[in-house]
Amino acid sequence: MTIRVLIADDQMMVREGFSVLLNAQPDMEVVGEALDGREAVGQVETLRPDVVLMDIRMPGMNGLEATRRIAEARQDDAGARVLILTTFDLDEYVYEALRAGASGFLLKDASARQLADAVRIVAAGEALLAPTVTKRLLAEFTRLGAPRAPRMDRIEALTERETEVLAQIAQGLSNGEIADRLVVTEATVKTHVSRILVKLGLRDRTQAAVFAYEIGLVTPGG
């Protein structure tokens, strides 16, 4: 299946550059471009992309608010997933974007291969949390607000195995990697992830990872 991509960035050179790179991929098509967050939200409704490459700092409605609106409009696994674009690896707004429902983030100086891989990961429903820089960002922005001791009361509804899976999601592991560690099938891991999201009332595995940091289940650097 072809992955439909929308690019939201106020810089024309960035939009054109990413369009060329992604349209060169055999399994991708750039279906539209947006100059700001408001236009991105509107185009998501009309163009129905699978993935939105979203800049954060744009005039008018910024990428943070646009991400929140797009995430709120998603129903289960249907709807666009947002991949945040940023110039700096510790952009002050990126963590908030993850909490708002973004599926991950990517530096604007990423290579063509990294860009294409990131789009495929997000389109597949995975969280782009594997890169070291993402782990550092999550750790940095949860450090000040994280509880001194784990708030295990927040996850009482989870089984022991589900709690273990949640911790590994927060460490940036894919379903396949978690399956290898737990010596189970990937289908079993997917079932655990689905149950975790339902029990905790979370949209996707990205918010599950953020949640795990916030309650202290996973600690910065741990």
C-alpha positions as CSV (number, residue, x, y, z in Angstrom):
1,M,0.0,0.0,0.0
2,T,1.1,3.5,-0.7
3,I,1.7,5.7,2.3
4,R,0.0,9.1,1.9
5,V,2.0,12.0,3.4
6,L,1.2,15.6,4.1
7,I,4.0,18.1,4.8
8,A,3.3,21.0,7.1
9,D,6.1,23.6,7.3
10,D,6.2,27.4,6.7
11,Q,9.5,27.1,4.8
12,M,9.1,26.4,1.1
13,M,12.5,24.9,0.7
14,V,11.9,22.4,3.5
15,R,8.5,21.3,2.0
16,E,10.0,21.0,-1.5
17,G,13.0,19.1,-0.3
18,F,11.0,16.5,1.7
19,S,8.5,16.2,-1.1
20,V,11.3,15.2,-3.6
21,L,12.8,12.7,-1.1
22,L,9.5,11.1,-0.2
23,N,8.0,11.0,-3.7
24,A,11.2,9.1,-4.8
25,Q,10.2,6.2,-2.5
26,P,8.2,3.5,-4.3
27,D,5.7,3.1,-1.4
28,M,5.1,6.8,-0.7
29,E,3.2,9.8,-2.1
30,V,3.1,13.4,-0.9
31,V,-0.5,14.3,-1.3
32,G,-0.3,17.9,0.0
33,E,1.6,20.7,1.7
34,A,0.5,23.1,4.4
35,L,2.0,26.5,5.4
36,D,0.8,26.4,9.0
37,G,-1.1,24.4,11.5
38,R,-4.6,25.5,10.6
39,E,-4.1,24.6,7.0
40,A,-2.6,21.3,8.1
41,V,-5.7,20.4,10.1
42,G,-7.9,21.3,7.2
43,Q,-5.9,19.3,4.7
44,V,-6.0,16.2,7.0
45,E,-9.7,16.3,6.8
46,T,-9.9,16.6,3.1
47,L,-6.8,14.7,1.9
48,R,-6.9,11.9,4.5
49,P,-3.1,11.3,4.7
50,D,-1.6,8.5,6.7
51,V,1.3,10.6,8.0
52,V,1.7,14.3,8.6
53,L,5.3,15.7,8.8
54,M,4.6,18.6,11.2
55,D,6.9,21.5,11.9
56,I,6.3,23.0,15.4
57,R,7.2,26.6,15.0
58,M,4.8,28.1,12.4
59,P,2.9,31.4,12.2
60,G,-0.8,31.4,13.2
61,M,-1.7,28.0,14.6
62,N,1.6,26.2,15.5
63,G,2.3,22.6,15.1
64,L,1.6,21.8,18.7
65,E,-2.1,22.8,18.5
66,A,-2.4,21.3,15.1
67,T,-1.1,18.0,16.4
68,R,-3.5,18.0,19.3
69,R,-6.5,18.6,17.0
70,I,-5.4,15.9,14.5
71,A,-4.8,13.4,17.3
72,E,-8.2,14.1,18.9
73,A,-9.9,13.5,15.5
74,R,-8.3,10.0,15.2
75,Q,-10.5,7.1,15.9
76,D,-8.7,3.9,17.0
77,D,-6.2,3.1,14.3
78,A,-7.9,5.2,11.7
79,G,-6.6,8.7,10.8
80,A,-3.4,10.6,10.3
81,R,-0.4,10.1,12.6
82,V,1.9,13.0,13.2
83,L,5.6,12.9,12.9
84,I,7.1,16.1,14.4
85,L,9.9,17.9,12.5
86,T,12.4,20.0,14.5
87,T,15.7,21.7,14.0
88,F,16.9,21.1,17.5
89,D,17.1,17.8,19.3
90,L,15.8,19.3,22.5
91,D,13.2,21.7,21.1
92,E,11.1,22.9,24.1
93,Y,7.8,22.0,22.4
94,V,8.6,18.5,21.3
95,Y,7.7,16.8,24.5
96,E,4.4,18.6,24.7
97,A,3.8,17.5,21.1
98,L,4.3,13.9,22.1
99,R,1.8,14.4,25.0
100,A,-0.6,15.9,22.5
101,G,-0.6,12.7,20.5
102,A,2.4,12.9,18.1
103,S,3.9,9.6,17.2
104,G,7.5,10.7,17.4
105,F,9.9,13.3,16.0
106,L,12.6,13.7,13.5
107,L,15.4,16.2,13.1
108,K,15.3,18.2,9.9
109,D,18.8,17.3,9.0
110,A,17.9,13.6,8.9
111,S,19.1,11.7,5.9
112,A,16.7,10.6,3.1
113,R,16.9,7.0,4.4
114,Q,16.1,8.1,8.0
115,L,13.2,10.2,6.8
116,A,11.7,7.4,4.8
117,D,12.2,4.9,7.6
118,A,10.6,7.3,10.1
119,V,7.5,7.7,7.9
120,R,7.2,3.9,7.5
121,I,7.5,3.4,11.3
122,V,4.9,5.9,12.1
123,A,2.5,4.8,9.3
124,A,2.7,1.2,10.7
125,G,1.5,2.5,14.1
126,E,4.8,2.3,15.9
127,A,6.2,5.1,18.0
128,L,9.4,6.7,16.7
129,L,11.1,6.4,20.1
130,A,14.1,4.3,19.3
131,P,16.7,7.0,18.4
132,T,19.0,8.0,21.3
133,V,18.1,11.6,20.9
134,T,14.4,10.9,21.5
135,K,15.1,9.0,24.7
136,R,17.2,11.9,25.9
137,L,14.4,14.3,25.1
138,L,11.8,12.3,27.0
139,A,14.2,11.9,29.9
140,E,15.0,15.6,30.0
141,F,11.4,16.8,29.9
142,T,10.1,14.2,32.4
143,R,13.0,14.7,34.9
144,L,11.5,17.8,36.6
145,G,7.9,16.6,36.6
146,A,8.4,12.9,37.3
147,P,7.4,11.6,40.8
148,R,10.1,10.8,43.3
149,A,8.8,7.3,43.6
150,P,6.9,5.1,41.1
151,R,3.1,5.7,41.2
152,M,2.2,2.1,40.8
153,D,-1.4,2.9,41.8
154,R,-1.8,4.4,38.3
155,I,-1.3,1.0,36.7
156,E,-3.2,-1.3,39.1
157,A,-5.5,-2.4,36.2
158,L,-2.5,-3.9,34.3
159,T,-1.2,-7.4,34.7
160,E,2.4,-8.0,35.6
161,R,3.2,-8.9,31.9
162,E,1.4,-5.8,30.7
163,T,3.3,-3.6,33.1
164,E,6.5,-5.2,31.7
165,V,5.5,-4.5,28.2
166,L,4.6,-0.9,29.0
167,A,8.1,-0.4,30.5
168,Q,9.7,-1.7,27.3
169,I,7.5,0.5,25.1
170,A,8.9,3.5,27.1
171,Q,12.4,2.3,26.3
172,G,11.7,2.7,22.6
173,L,11.5,-1.0,21.7
174,S,9.4,-2.1,18.8
175,N,6.8,-5.0,19.1
176,G,9.3,-7.3,17.5
177,E,12.1,-6.4,19.9
178,I,9.8,-6.8,22.9
179,A,8.7,-10.2,21.6
180,D,12.3,-11.3,21.4
181,R,13.0,-10.2,24.9
182,L,10.0,-11.8,26.4
183,V,10.2,-14.9,24.1
184,V,6.7,-14.6,22.9
185,T,5.2,-14.0,19.5
186,E,4.8,-10.5,18.0
187,A,1.0,-11.0,17.8
188,T,1.0,-11.6,21.6
189,V,2.9,-8.3,22.2
190,K,0.4,-6.5,19.9
191,T,-2.5,-7.9,22.1
192,H,-0.7,-6.7,25.3
193,V,-0.2,-3.2,23.8
194,S,-3.9,-3.0,22.7
195,R,-5.0,-3.9,26.2
196,I,-2.6,-1.5,27.8
197,L,-4.0,1.4,25.7
198,V,-7.6,0.5,26.5
199,K,-7.0,0.0,30.3
200,L,-5.1,3.3,30.6
201,G,-7.3,5.3,28.2
202,L,-4.3,6.2,26.0
203,R,-4.4,7.0,22.2
204,D,-1.3,5.1,21.1
205,R,2.1,3.7,22.2
206,T,3.7,7.1,22.2
207,Q,1.4,8.4,24.9
208,A,1.9,5.1,26.7
209,A,5.7,5.7,26.7
210,V,5.2,9.3,28.0
211,F,2.8,7.9,30.7
212,A,5.4,5.4,31.8
213,Y,7.9,8.2,32.3
214,E,5.5,10.4,34.1
215,I,4.4,7.9,36.7
216,G,8.0,6.8,37.4
217,L,7.7,3.3,36.0
218,V,10.6,4.1,33.8
219,T,13.1,6.7,35.0
220,P,15.4,9.0,33.0
221,G,18.5,6.9,32.0
222,G,16.9,3.8,33.5
